[in-house]
Amino acid sequence: MINTIGYWFIESIEGIKKNRKTFFIGLGTMIAVLCIIGALYILQINANSFMGSVNEDESKVNLYVQGLTSGEVTIIFGQLTSIEGVSKVEYIDERQAYEKARQMDPKIVEGITPEEGVFKPSFILTVEGDSNGNIASIQQEVFNIERLKQAITKSDGFNEAEKSIKIAKTIEVVSITVLFLVTVLGCFLMMNSIKLALYARRKEISIMKYVGATDTFTRAPFIMEGLIIALIAAAITLLITSLVYGGILNTTNEVQLFNFMVSKEEILSKLSILLVVVSVGIGTIGSAMSISKYLDV
């Protein structure tokens, strides 16, 4: 078995040497396909990161309250935490609200002390919504807490949070759909490239069959060629990604607007798995399927 695999490997290398033109055409096609898939995947990751940073603020609901004892705050805090779709609960008292305002703009609190009661305590909820992004059920459960309902002086952010969540979910669905469609298109392009390469070598395949080679023995070297092309293409694509994305990060490093961008190391770790799986899948499965029509001689 080891000798047979070694023979297939040597034959695949010899096949690449003899057919450099088709090798480079196939390699170039796969690199182009993987670069497009990689670019879309990076856009999706960064879009999710951006929407996550935006939603961290926009998916928050403020419930301003008054007249609650510390014991009631603790009970209500636990009840809010247990609501499905509420991922985080914070409670800010008068002094914390005052300090938060002062940090945002000292002019806001000029001539005001925390004891004056200008700044109200509040519960801050970070909501996720259901599968469709709706938060109506969350809102209903919040107002079903009787003591909280009596203490609320103002609620703010339910409508804005729902809009933000729905936009984020729409972007996620669209980006995944586009990535899937481009991957499928890339598979077809690569398989056509493999078919052209095999068509140019159909006589070689016929000769192997005429001298008694089995289908598996005939197919194996071509599958290995596809695997070699796939791994080389994935490695080159990762190198291109590292250089290009690294350059983009260096350029935008000091720009506050681009703080949401994911680190190069995280991108490469996620992308390497995707590219290897896609390229190996296209290279091996595409070669195996494409050669089948030439095995019947």
MIDOSE-1310 file (N, C-alpha, C; in nm, 2 decimals, decimal comma, always signed):
residues 297
mint	+0,08/-0,12/+0,00/+0,00/+0,00/+0,00/+0,09/+0,13/+0,00; +0,19/+0,12/+0,08/+0,28/+0,24/+0,09/+0,35/+0,26/-0,05; +0,39/+0,15/-0,11/+0,46/+0,16/-0,24/+0,36/+0,21/-0,34; +0,23/+0,17/-0,34/+0,13/+0,21/-0,43/+0,11/+0,36/-0,42
igyw	+0,09/+0,41/-0,29/+0,07/+0,55/-0,27/+0,19/+0,63/-0,31; +0,31/+0,58/-0,28/+0,43/+0,65/-0,33/+0,43/+0,66/-0,48; +0,39/+0,55/-0,55/+0,39/+0,55/-0,70/+0,29/+0,66/-0,75; +0,17/+0,66/-0,68/+0,07/+0,76/-0,72/+0,12/+0,90/-0,71
fies	+0,19/+0,92/-0,59/+0,24/+1,06/-0,57/+0,35/+1,10/-0,67; +0,44/+1,00/-0,70/+0,54/+1,03/-0,80/+0,48/+1,06/-0,94; +0,38/+0,98/-0,97/+0,31/+0,99/-1,10/+0,24/+1,13/-1,11; +0,18/+1,17/-0,99/+0,11/+1,30/-0,99/+0,21/+1,42/-1,01
iegi	+0,33/+1,40/-0,95/+0,44/+1,50/-0,97/+0,48/+1,50/-1,12; +0,50/+1,39/-1,17/+0,54/+1,38/-1,31/+0,43/+1,43/-1,40; +0,31/+1,41/-1,37/+0,20/+1,46/-1,45/+0,20/+1,62/-1,45; +0,23/+1,67/-1,33/+0,24/+1,82/-1,32/+0,35/+1,87/-1,40
kknr	+0,47/+1,80/-1,40/+0,58/+1,85/-1,48/+0,56/+1,84/-1,63; +0,49/+1,74/-1,67/+0,46/+1,72/-1,81/+0,35/+1,82/-1,86; +0,27/+1,86/-1,77/+0,15/+1,94/-1,81/+0,15/+2,07/-1,73; +0,26/+2,15/-1,74/+0,28/+2,27/-1,66/+0,17/+2,37/-1,70
ktff	+0,14/+2,38/-1,82/+0,04/+2,48/-1,87/-0,09/+2,46/-1,80; -0,14/+2,33/-1,80/-0,27/+2,31/-1,74/-0,26/+2,32/-1,59; -0,15/+2,28/-1,53/-0,12/+2,30/-1,39/-0,14/+2,44/-1,35; -0,07/+2,53/-1,42/-0,07/+2,67/-1,38/-0,21/+2,73/-1,41
iglg	-0,28/+2,69/-1,51/-0,42/+2,73/-1,53/-0,51/+2,69/-1,42; -0,50/+2,56/-1,38/-0,58/+2,52/-1,27/-0,54/+2,59/-1,14; -0,41/+2,61/-1,11/-0,37/+2,67/-0,99/-0,41/+2,82/-0,99; -0,40/+2,89/-1,10/-0,45/+3,03/-1,11/-0,60/+3,04/-1,09
tmia	-0,67/+2,95/-1,15/-0,82/+2,95/-1,13/-0,86/+2,93/-0,98; -0,79/+2,83/-0,92/-0,82/+2,80/-0,78/-0,78/+2,92/-0,69; -0,67/+2,98/-0,71/-0,63/+3,09/-0,63/-0,73/+3,21/-0,64; -0,77/+3,23/-0,77/-0,87/+3,34/-0,79/-1,00/+3,31/-0,72
vlci	-1,05/+3,18/-0,73/-1,17/+3,15/-0,66/-1,15/+3,16/-0,51; -1,04/+3,11/-0,45/-1,02/+3,11/-0,31/-1,00/+3,26/-0,26; -0,94/+3,34/-0,34/-0,92/+3,48/-0,30/-1,06/+3,55/-0,29; -1,15/+3,52/-0,38/-1,28/+3,58/-0,38/-1,36/+3,53/-0,26
igal	-1,35/+3,40/-0,23/-1,42/+3,34/-0,12/-1,36/+3,40/+0,01; -1,23/+3,41/+0,02/-1,16/+3,46/+0,13/-1,20/+3,60/+0,16; -1,20/+3,68/+0,05/-1,24/+3,83/+0,07/-1,38/+3,84/+0,12; -1,47/+3,76/+0,07/-1,61/+3,77/+0,12/-1,62/+3,72/+0,26
yilq	-1,55/+3,62/+0,30/-1,55/+3,57/+0,43/-1,50/+3,67/+0,53; -1,39/+3,74/+0,49/-1,33/+3,84/+0,58/-1,43/+3,96/+0,59; -1,50/+3,99/+0,48/-1,60/+4,10/+0,49/-1,71/+4,06/+0,59; -1,75/+3,93/+0,58/-1,86/+3,88/+0,67/-1,81/+3,89/+0,82
inan	-1,69/+3,84/+0,85/-1,64/+3,84/+0,98/-1,64/+3,99/+1,04; -1,58/+4,08/+0,96/-1,57/+4,22/+1,00/-1,71/+4,29/+1,01; -1,80/+4,25/+0,92/-1,94/+4,30/+0,92/-2,00/+4,26/+1,05; -1,99/+4,13/+1,09/-2,04/+4,08/+1,22/-1,98/+4,15/+1,34
sfmg	-1,85/+4,18/+1,33/-1,78/+4,25/+1,43/-1,83/+4,39/+1,45; -1,85/+4,46/+1,33/-1,90/+4,59/+1,33/-2,04/+4,60/+1,39; -2,13/+4,51/+1,34/-2,26/+4,51/+1,39/-2,27/+4,47/+1,54; -2,18/+4,39/+1,58/-2,17/+4,36/+1,72/-2,14/+4,48/+1,81
svne	-2,04/+4,56/+1,76/-2,00/+4,68/+1,83/-2,11/+4,78/+1,83; -2,18/+4,79/+1,72/-2,29/+4,88/+1,71/-2,41/+4,84/+1,80; -2,44/+4,71/+1,79/-2,55/+4,66/+1,87/-2,52/+4,66/+2,02; -2,40/+4,66/+2,06/-2,36/+4,67/+2,20/-2,43/+4,79/+2,26
desk	-2,44/+4,90/+2,18/-2,51/+5,02/+2,23/-2,65/+5,03/+2,18; -2,68/+4,99/+2,06/-2,81/+5,01/+2,00/-2,91/+4,91/+2,05; -2,87/+4,79/+2,10/-2,96/+4,69/+2,14/-2,98/+4,70/+2,30; -2,96/+4,82/+2,35/-2,98/+4,84/+2,50/-3,11/+4,91/+2,52
vnly	-3,17/+4,87/+2,63/-3,30/+4,93/+2,67/-3,28/+4,99/+2,81; -3,32/+5,12/+2,83/-3,31/+5,18/+2,96/-3,44/+5,19/+3,03; -3,45/+5,14/+3,15/-3,57/+5,15/+3,23/-3,54/+5,24/+3,35; -3,59/+5,36/+3,35/-3,56/+5,46/+3,46/-3,66/+5,43/+3,57
vqgl	-3,61/+5,42/+3,69/-3,70/+5,38/+3,80/-3,68/+5,48/+3,92; -3,78/+5,47/+4,01/-3,76/+5,54/+4,14/-3,84/+5,47/+4,25; -3,80/+5,49/+4,37/-3,87/+5,44/+4,49/-3,84/+5,30/+4,52; -3,73/+5,24/+4,46/-3,70/+5,10/+4,49/-3,60/+5,08/+4,60
tsge	-3,63/+4,99/+4,69/-3,53/+4,96/+4,80/-3,42/+4,87/+4,74; -3,31/+4,86/+4,81/-3,20/+4,77/+4,76/-3,24/+4,63/+4,75; -3,33/+4,58/+4,84/-3,39/+4,44/+4,83/-3,47/+4,42/+4,71; -3,55/+4,52/+4,67/-3,64/+4,51/+4,55/-3,55/+4,52/+4,43
vtii	-3,45/+4,60/+4,43/-3,35/+4,60/+4,31/-3,29/+4,47/+4,29; -3,25/+4,40/+4,40/-3,19/+4,27/+4,38/-3,29/+4,17/+4,32; -3,41/+4,17/+4,37/-3,52/+4,08/+4,32/-3,55/+4,10/+4,18; -3,57/+4,23/+4,14/-3,60/+4,26/+4,00/-3,49/+4,23/+3,91
fgql	-3,36/+4,26/+3,96/-3,24/+4,22/+3,88/-3,24/+4,08/+3,84; -3,27/+3,99/+3,94/-3,28/+3,85/+3,91/-3,39/+3,81/+3,81; -3,51/+3,88/+3,83/-3,62/+3,85/+3,74/-3,59/+3,89/+3,59; -3,52/+4,00/+3,58/-3,49/+4,05/+3,44/-3,38/+3,96/+3,38
tsie	-3,29/+3,91/+3,46/-3,18/+3,83/+3,41/-3,24/+3,69/+3,36; -3,35/+3,65/+3,42/-3,41/+3,52/+3,38/-3,49/+3,53/+3,25; -3,52/+3,65/+3,20/-3,60/+3,66/+3,08/-3,52/+3,61/+2,96; -3,58/+3,53/+2,88/-3,52/+3,48/+2,76/-3,50/+3,59/+2,66
gvsk	-3,38/+3,61/+2,60/-3,36/+3,71/+2,51/-3,29/+3,83/+2,57; -3,28/+3,83/+2,70/-3,21/+3,94/+2,77/-3,07/+3,88/+2,80; -2,97/+3,93/+2,74/-2,83/+3,87/+2,75/-2,75/+3,93/+2,87; -2,79/+4,06/+2,91/-2,72/+4,12/+3,01/-2,81/+4,23/+3,08
veyi	-2,79/+4,24/+3,21/-2,87/+4,34/+3,29/-2,77/+4,42/+3,38; -2,78/+4,55/+3,38/-2,70/+4,63/+3,47/-2,80/+4,72/+3,55; -2,76/+4,76/+3,67/-2,83/+4,86/+3,74/-2,74/+4,97/+3,78; -2,78/+5,09/+3,75/-2,71/+5,21/+3,78/-2,79/+5,30/+3,87
derq	-2,73/+5,33/+3,99/-2,80/+5,42/+4,08/-2,77/+5,56/+4,05; -2,82/+5,65/+4,14/-2,81/+5,80/+4,11/-2,67/+5,84/+4,10; -2,58/+5,80/+4,19/-2,44/+5,85/+4,19/-2,37/+5,79/+4,06; -2,40/+5,67/+4,03/-2,33/+5,61/+3,91/-2,38/+5,68/+3,78
ayek	-2,51/+5,72/+3,78/-2,56/+5,79/+3,66/-2,50/+5,93/+3,65; -2,48/+5,99/+3,77/-2,41/+6,12/+3,77/-2,27/+6,11/+3,72; -2,20/+6,01/+3,77/-2,06/+6,00/+3,73/-2,05/+5,96/+3,58; -2,14/+5,89/+3,53/-2,14/+5,85/+3,39/-2,16/+5,97/+3,30
arqm	-2,26/+6,06/+3,34/-2,28/+6,18/+3,27/-2,16/+6,28/+3,27; -2,10/+6,28/+3,39/-1,98/+6,37/+3,41/-1,86/+6,32/+3,32; -1,85/+6,19/+3,30/-1,74/+6,14/+3,22/-1,77/+6,17/+3,07; -1,90/+6,17/+3,03/-1,93/+6,20/+2,89/-1,91/+6,35/+2,86
dpki	-1,95/+6,44/+2,95/-1,93/+6,58/+2,93/-1,95/+6,65/+3,07; -1,84/+6,70/+3,12/-1,84/+6,77/+3,25/-1,94/+6,88/+3,26; -1,97/+6,95/+3,14/-2,06/+7,06/+3,14/-2,20/+7,02/+3,18; -2,24/+6,89/+3,15/-2,37/+6,84/+3,18/-2,41/+6,85/+3,33
vegi	-2,30/+6,83/+3,42/-2,33/+6,82/+3,56/-2,29/+6,95/+3,63; -2,26/+7,06/+3,56/-2,21/+7,18/+3,62/-2,32/+7,24/+3,72; -2,29/+7,26/+3,84/-2,38/+7,32/+3,94/-2,48/+7,21/+3,99; -2,46/+7,09/+3,96/-2,55/+6,98/+4,01/-2,47/+6,88/+4,09
tpee	-2,54/+6,83/+4,20/-2,48/+6,73/+4,28/-2,56/+6,60/+4,27; -2,50/+6,49/+4,30/-2,57/+6,36/+4,29/-2,69/+6,35/+4,38; -2,69/+6,43/+4,49/-2,80/+6,42/+4,59/-2,93/+6,49/+4,54; -2,91/+6,58/+4,44/-3,03/+6,65/+4,39/-3,13/+6,57/+4,32
gvfk	-3,09/+6,45/+4,28/-3,19/+6,36/+4,21/-3,22/+6,39/+4,07; -3,13/+6,47/+4,01/-3,15/+6,50/+3,86/-3,14/+6,38/+3,78; -3,04/+6,30/+3,82/-3,01/+6,18/+3,74/-3,08/+6,06/+3,81; -3,16/+5,99/+3,73/-3,24/+5,88/+3,79/-3,17/+5,75/+3,78
psfi	-3,19/+5,66/+3,88/-3,14/+5,52/+3,87/-3,21/+5,45/+3,75; -3,15/+5,35/+3,70/-3,21/+5,27/+3,59/-3,15/+5,13/+3,57; -3,23/+5,05/+3,51/-3,19/+4,91/+3,47/-3,16/+4,93/+3,32; -3,04/+4,87/+3,28/-3,00/+4,87/+3,14/-3,00/+4,73/+3,10
ltve	-3,09/+4,70/+3,00/-3,10/+4,56/+2,94/-3,03/+4,55/+2,81; -2,95/+4,45/+2,79/-2,90/+4,43/+2,65/-2,98/+4,31/+2,60; -3,06/+4,34/+2,49/-3,15/+4,24/+2,44/-3,10/+4,18/+2,31; -3,14/+4,05/+2,28/-3,11/+3,99/+2,15/-3,23/+3,96/+2,07
gdsn	-3,34/+3,95/+2,12/-3,46/+3,92/+2,04/-3,48/+3,78/+2,01; -3,59/+3,74/+1,94/-3,61/+3,60/+1,90/-3,54/+3,58/+1,76; -3,57/+3,47/+1,70/-3,50/+3,43/+1,57/-3,53/+3,53/+1,46; -3,64/+3,61/+1,47/-3,68/+3,71/+1,37/-3,64/+3,85/+1,41
gnia	-3,58/+3,86/+1,53/-3,54/+3,99/+1,58/-3,64/+4,07/+1,65; -3,76/+4,00/+1,68/-3,86/+4,07/+1,75/-3,84/+4,07/+1,90; -3,87/+4,18/+1,97/-3,85/+4,18/+2,12/-3,98/+4,22/+2,19; -4,10/+4,20/+2,12/-4,22/+4,23/+2,18/-4,25/+4,14/+2,31
siqq	-4,21/+4,01/+2,30/-4,23/+3,92/+2,41/-4,14/+3,96/+2,53; -4,02/+4,01/+2,50/-3,93/+4,06/+2,61/-4,00/+4,18/+2,68; -4,05/+4,27/+2,59/-4,11/+4,39/+2,65/-4,23/+4,36/+2,74; -4,30/+4,26/+2,69/-4,42/+4,22/+2,77/-4,38/+4,15/+2,90
evfn	-4,28/+4,07/+2,90/-4,23/+4,01/+3,02/-4,17/+4,11/+3,12; -4,11/+4,21/+3,07/-4,05/+4,32/+3,15/-4,16/+4,39/+3,23; -4,27/+4,42/+3,16/-4,38/+4,50/+3,22/-4,47/+4,41/+3,30; -4,45/+4,28/+3,29/-4,53/+4,19/+3,38/-4,47/+4,18/+3,52
ierl	-4,35/+4,23/+3,54/-4,29/+4,24/+3,67/-4,36/+4,35/+3,74; -4,45/+4,32/+3,83/-4,54/+4,42/+3,88/-4,47/+4,54/+3,96; -4,38/+4,50/+4,04/-4,31/+4,61/+4,12/-4,22/+4,70/+4,03; -4,16/+4,64/+3,93/-4,09/+4,71/+3,83/-4,18/+4,81/+3,75
kqai	-4,29/+4,76/+3,71/-4,39/+4,84/+3,63/-4,43/+4,96/+3,71; -4,45/+4,94/+3,84/-4,49/+5,06/+3,93/-4,38/+5,16/+3,95; -4,25/+5,11/+3,94/-4,14/+5,20/+3,97/-4,09/+5,27/+3,84; -4,12/+5,22/+3,72/-4,07/+5,28/+3,60/-4,13/+5,42/+3,58
tksd	-4,04/+5,52/+3,56/-4,08/+5,65/+3,53/-4,07/+5,68/+3,38; -3,98/+5,60/+3,31/-3,96/+5,62/+3,17/-3,89/+5,49/+3,12; -3,93/+5,45/+3,00/-3,86/+5,34/+2,93/-3,82/+5,39/+2,80; -3,70/+5,35/+2,76/-3,64/+5,41/+2,64/-3,56/+5,30/+2,56
gfne	-3,58/+5,28/+2,43/-3,49/+5,20/+2,35/-3,55/+5,07/+2,30; -3,67/+5,04/+2,33/-3,73/+4,91/+2,28/-3,74/+4,91/+2,13; -3,79/+5,02/+2,07/-3,81/+5,03/+1,92/-3,67/+5,03/+1,85; -3,58/+5,11/+1,91/-3,45/+5,12/+1,84/-3,37/+4,99/+1,85
aeks	-3,39/+4,92/+1,96/-3,32/+4,79/+1,98/-3,37/+4,69/+1,88; -3,50/+4,69/+1,86/-3,56/+4,59/+1,76/-3,51/+4,62/+1,62; -3,51/+4,75/+1,58/-3,46/+4,78/+1,45/-3,32/+4,74/+1,43; -3,23/+4,77/+1,53/-3,09/+4,73/+1,52/-3,07/+4,58/+1,51
ikia	-3,15/+4,50/+1,59/-3,13/+4,36/+1,59/-3,18/+4,30/+1,45; -3,29/+4,36/+1,39/-3,33/+4,31/+1,26/-3,23/+4,34/+1,15; -3,17/+4,46/+1,16/-3,07/+4,50/+1,06/-2,95/+4,40/+1,07; -2,91/+4,37/+1,19/-2,79/+4,29/+1,21/-2,82/+4,15/+1,15
ktie	-2,94/+4,09/+1,18/-2,98/+3,96/+1,13/-2,99/+3,96/+0,98; -3,04/+4,07/+0,92/-3,06/+4,07/+0,78/-2,92/+4,07/+0,71; -2,83/+4,15/+0,77/-2,69/+4,15/+0,71/-2,62/+4,02/+0,72; -2,65/+3,95/+0,83/-2,59/+3,82/+0,85/-2,64/+3,72/+0,75
vvsi	-2,77/+3,72/+0,73/-2,83/+3,62/+0,63/-2,78/+3,65/+0,49; -2,78/+3,78/+0,45/-2,73/+3,82/+0,32/-2,59/+3,78/+0,30; -2,50/+3,81/+0,39/-2,36/+3,78/+0,38/-2,33/+3,63/+0,37; -2,41/+3,55/+0,45/-2,39/+3,40/+0,44/-2,44/+3,35/+0,31
tvlf	-2,55/+3,40/+0,26/-2,61/+3,36/+0,13/-2,51/+3,39/+0,02; -2,46/+3,51/+0,02/-2,36/+3,55/-0,09/-2,24/+3,47/-0,09; -2,19/+3,44/+0,03/-2,07/+3,36/+0,05/-2,10/+3,22/+0,00; -2,21/+3,16/+0,03/-2,25/+3,03/-0,02/-2,26/+3,02/-0,17
lvtv	-2,32/+3,12/-0,23/-2,34/+3,12/-0,38/-2,21/+3,14/-0,45; -2,12/+3,22/-0,39/-1,99/+3,24/-0,46/-1,91/+3,11/-0,44; -1,92/+3,04/-0,33/-1,85/+2,92/-0,31/-1,89/+2,82/-0,41; -2,03/+2,81/-0,43/-2,08/+2,71/-0,53/-2,03/+2,75/-0,67
lgcf	-2,04/+2,88/-0,70/-1,99/+2,92/-0,84/-1,84/+2,89/-0,85; -1,76/+2,91/-0,75/-1,62/+2,88/-0,75/-1,60/+2,73/-0,78; -1,68/+2,65/-0,72/-1,67/+2,50/-0,74/-1,69/+2,47/-0,88; -1,79/+2,53/-0,94/-1,82/+2,50/-1,09/-1,70/+2,55/-1,18
lmmn	-1,65/+2,66/-1,15/-1,54/+2,71/-1,23/-1,42/+2,62/-1,22; -1,39/+2,58/-1,09/-1,27/+2,49/-1,07/-1,29/+2,36/-1,14; -1,41/+2,30/-1,13/-1,44/+2,17/-1,19/-1,42/+2,18/-1,34; -1,47/+2,29/-1,40/-1,45/+2,31/-1,55/-1,30/+2,32/-1,58
sikl	-1,23/+2,38/-1,50/-1,08/+2,39/-1,52/-1,02/+2,25/-1,52; -1,06/+2,17/-1,42/-1,01/+2,04/-1,41/-1,05/+1,95/-1,53; -1,17/+1,97/-1,57/-1,22/+1,90/-1,69/-1,14/+1,93/-1,81; -1,10/+2,05/-1,83/-1,02/+2,09/-1,95/-0,88/+2,03/-1,94
alya	-0,83/+2,03/-1,82/-0,70/+1,96/-1,80/-0,70/+1,81/-1,83; -0,81/+1,75/-1,78/-0,82/+1,60/-1,81/-0,85/+1,57/-1,95; -0,92/+1,66/-2,02/-0,95/+1,64/-2,16/-0,82/+1,64/-2,24; -0,72/+1,72/-2,20/-0,60/+1,73/-2,27/-0,51/+1,60/-2,25
rrke	-0,55/+1,53/-2,14/-0,47/+1,41/-2,11/-0,56/+1,28/-2,12; -0,66/+1,29/-2,20/-0,75/+1,17/-2,22/-0,68/+1,05/-2,28; -0,58/+1,07/-2,37/-0,51/+0,96/-2,43/-0,43/+0,89/-2,32; -0,37/+0,97/-2,23/-0,29/+0,91/-2,12/-0,38/+0,82/-2,04
isim	-0,50/+0,86/-2,01/-0,59/+0,78/-1,93/-0,63/+0,66/-2,00; -0,66/+0,67/-2,13/-0,70/+0,55/-2,21/-0,59/+0,45/-2,22; -0,46/+0,49/-2,23/-0,35/+0,40/-2,23/-0,34/+0,32/-2,10; -0,36/+0,39/-1,99/-0,35/+0,32/-1,86/-0,46/+0,22/-1,85
kyvg	-0,58/+0,25/-1,90/-0,69/+0,15/-1,90/-0,67/+0,03/-1,99; -0,61/+0,06/-2,10/-0,58/-0,05/-2,20/-0,48/-0,15/-2,15; -0,38/-0,10/-2,07/-0,28/-0,20/-2,01/-0,33/-0,26/-1,89; -0,46/-0,24/-1,85/-0,51/-0,32/-1,74/-0,53/-0,25/-1,61
atdt	-0,50/-0,12/-1,60/-0,51/-0,04/-1,47/-0,66/-0,04/-1,43; -0,68/-0,05/-1,30/-0,82/-0,04/-1,25/-0,86/+0,11/-1,24; -0,99/+0,13/-1,22/-1,04/+0,26/-1,22/-0,97/+0,34/-1,10; -0,96/+0,27/-0,99/-0,90/+0,34/-0,87/-0,76/+0,37/-0,90
ftra	-0,68/+0,28/-0,96/-0,54/+0,30/-0,99/-0,52/+0,42/-1,09; -0,61/+0,43/-1,18/-0,61/+0,53/-1,29/-0,64/+0,67/-1,23; -0,74/+0,67/-1,14/-0,80/+0,79/-1,09/-0,70/+0,85/-0,98; -0,64/+0,77/-0,90/-0,56/+0,82/-0,79/-0,46/+0,93/-0,82
pfim	-0,37/+0,91/-0,92/-0,27/+1,02/-0,95/-0,34/+1,15/-0,98; -0,45/+1,15/-1,05/-0,52/+1,27/-1,09/-0,58/+1,34/-0,96; -0,63/+1,26/-0,87/-0,68/+1,31/-0,75/-0,57/+1,37/-0,67; -0,46/+1,31/-0,66/-0,34/+1,36/-0,59/-0,30/+1,49/-0,65
egli	-0,30/+1,50/-0,79/-0,27/+1,63/-0,85/-0,36/+1,74/-0,81; -0,49/+1,70/-0,80/-0,59/+1,80/-0,75/-0,57/+1,84/-0,61; -0,52/+1,74/-0,53/-0,49/+1,77/-0,39/-0,37/+1,86/-0,37; -0,27/+1,84/-0,46/-0,15/+1,92/-0,45/-0,18/+2,06/-0,50
iali	-0,26/+2,08/-0,60/-0,30/+2,21/-0,65/-0,38/+2,28/-0,54; -0,47/+2,21/-0,48/-0,55/+2,27/-0,37/-0,47/+2,32/-0,26; -0,37/+2,24/-0,21/-0,29/+2,28/-0,09/-0,20/+2,40/-0,13; -0,14/+2,40/-0,25/-0,06/+2,51/-0,29/-0,14/+2,64/-0,31
aaai	-0,26/+2,62/-0,37/-0,35/+2,74/-0,39/-0,39/+2,80/-0,25; -0,43/+2,71/-0,16/-0,47/+2,76/-0,02/-0,35/+2,83/+0,05; -0,23/+2,78/+0,03/-0,11/+2,84/+0,10/-0,09/+2,98/+0,04; -0,09/+2,99/-0,10/-0,07/+3,11/-0,16/-0,18/+3,22/-0,13
tlli	-0,30/+3,17/-0,12/-0,41/+3,26/-0,09/-0,40/+3,31/+0,05; -0,36/+3,23/+0,15/-0,34/+3,27/+0,28/-0,22/+3,37/+0,29; -0,12/+3,35/+0,21/-0,01/+3,45/+0,21/-0,05/+3,58/+0,15; -0,13/+3,58/+0,04/-0,18/+3,70/-0,01/-0,27/+3,77/+0,09
tslv	-0,36/+3,70/+0,15/-0,45/+3,75/+0,25/-0,37/+3,82/+0,37; -0,27/+3,75/+0,41/-0,19/+3,80/+0,52/-0,12/+3,93/+0,49; -0,07/+3,94/+0,37/+0,00/+4,06/+0,32/-0,10/+4,18/+0,30; -0,21/+4,15/+0,23/-0,31/+4,25/+0,20/-0,39/+4,30/+0,33
yggi	-0,44/+4,20/+0,40/-0,52/+4,24/+0,52/-0,43/+4,30/+0,63; -0,30/+4,25/+0,64/-0,21/+4,31/+0,73/-0,18/+4,46/+0,69; -0,17/+4,48/+0,56/-0,15/+4,62/+0,52/-0,27/+4,71/+0,55; -0,39/+4,65/+0,53/-0,51/+4,73/+0,56/-0,51/+4,77/+0,71
lntt	-0,48/+4,67/+0,79/-0,49/+4,69/+0,94/-0,38/+4,80/+0,98; -0,26/+4,79/+0,92/-0,16/+4,89/+0,95/-0,20/+5,03/+0,91; -0,27/+5,04/+0,80/-0,32/+5,17/+0,75/-0,43/+5,23/+0,83; -0,52/+5,14/+0,88/-0,63/+5,19/+0,96/-0,61/+5,18/+1,11
nevq	-0,49/+5,14/+1,15/-0,46/+5,11/+1,29/-0,49/+5,23/+1,39; -0,46/+5,35/+1,34/-0,48/+5,47/+1,43/-0,61/+5,54/+1,40; -0,70/+5,48/+1,32/-0,82/+5,55/+1,29/-0,93/+5,49/+1,38; -0,99/+5,57/+1,46/-1,09/+5,52/+1,56/-1,21/+5,45/+1,49
lfnf	-1,24/+5,50/+1,37/-1,36/+5,44/+1,30/-1,35/+5,29/+1,27; -1,22/+5,24/+1,26/-1,20/+5,11/+1,22/-1,16/+5,02/+1,33; -1,19/+5,06/+1,46/-1,15/+4,98/+1,57/-1,22/+4,84/+1,58; -1,33/+4,83/+1,51/-1,41/+4,70/+1,51/-1,34/+4,59/+1,43
mvsk	-1,24/+4,62/+1,35/-1,18/+4,52/+1,26/-1,11/+4,41/+1,34; -1,13/+4,29/+1,29/-1,08/+4,17/+1,36/-0,93/+4,16/+1,33; -0,85/+4,11/+1,43/-0,71/+4,10/+1,42/-0,67/+4,00/+1,30; -0,55/+4,02/+1,25/-0,50/+3,94/+1,14/-0,49/+3,79/+1,18
eeil	-0,44/+3,77/+1,31/-0,42/+3,63/+1,36/-0,55/+3,56/+1,36; -0,66/+3,63/+1,41/-0,79/+3,56/+1,42/-0,85/+3,54/+1,28; -0,83/+3,63/+1,19/-0,87/+3,61/+1,05/-0,80/+3,49/+0,98; -0,67/+3,48/+1,00/-0,60/+3,37/+0,93/-0,63/+3,24/+1,00
skls	-0,65/+3,23/+1,13/-0,69/+3,11/+1,19/-0,82/+3,05/+1,14; -0,92/+3,15/+1,13/-1,05/+3,10/+1,08/-1,05/+3,07/+0,93; -0,98/+3,16/+0,85/-0,98/+3,15/+0,71/-0,90/+3,03/+0,66; -0,79/+2,99/+0,73/-0,71/+2,87/+0,69/-0,80/+2,75/+0,69
illv	-0,88/+2,73/+0,79/-0,97/+2,61/+0,79/-1,06/+2,61/+0,67; -1,13/+2,72/+0,65/-1,22/+2,73/+0,54/-1,16/+2,71/+0,40; -1,04/+2,77/+0,38/-0,97/+2,76/+0,25/-0,92/+2,61/+0,23; -0,87/+2,55/+0,33/-0,82/+2,41/+0,31/-0,93/+2,32/+0,28
vvsv	-1,04/+2,33/+0,36/-1,16/+2,25/+0,33/-1,22/+2,27/+0,19; -1,24/+2,39/+0,15/-1,30/+2,42/+0,02/-1,20/+2,38/-0,09; -1,07/+2,41/-0,08/-0,98/+2,38/-0,19/-0,96/+2,23/-0,20; -0,94/+2,16/-0,09/-0,92/+2,02/-0,09/-1,05/+1,95/-0,15
gigt	-1,16/+2,00/-0,10/-1,29/+1,94/-0,15/-1,30/+1,96/-0,30; -1,28/+2,08/-0,35/-1,29/+2,11/-0,50/-1,18/+2,03/-0,57; -1,06/+2,03/-0,52/-0,95/+1,96/-0,59/-0,97/+1,81/-0,60; -1,00/+1,75/-0,49/-1,01/+1,60/-0,49/-1,14/+1,55/-0,55
igsa	-1,25/+1,61/-0,50/-1,38/+1,56/-0,55/-1,40/+1,60/-0,70; -1,36/+1,72/-0,73/-1,37/+1,77/-0,87/-1,29/+1,68/-0,96; -1,16/+1,64/-0,92/-1,08/+1,55/-1,01/-1,15/+1,42/-1,02; -1,20/+1,36/-0,91/-1,26/+1,23/-0,91/-1,38/+1,23/-1,00
msis	-1,47/+1,33/-0,99/-1,59/+1,34/-1,07/-1,56/+1,36/-1,22; -1,46/+1,45/-1,25/-1,43/+1,49/-1,38/-1,36/+1,37/-1,46; -1,29/+1,29/-1,40/-1,22/+1,18/-1,47/-1,31/+1,06/-1,50; -1,42/+1,05/-1,43/-1,51/+0,94/-1,45/-1,55/+0,91/-1,59
kyld	-1,57/+1,02/-1,67/-1,62/+1,00/-1,80/-1,51/+0,95/-1,90; -1,39/+0,96/-1,85/-1,28/+0,91/-1,94/-1,23/+0,76/-1,90; -1,30/+0,71/-1,80/-1,26/+0,57/-1,75/-1,32/+0,46/-1,84; -1,43/+0,49/-1,91/-1,50/+0,39/-1,99/-1,44/+0,39/-2,13
v	-1,35/+0,29/-2,15/-1,28/+0,28/-2,28/-1,30/+0,14/-2,33
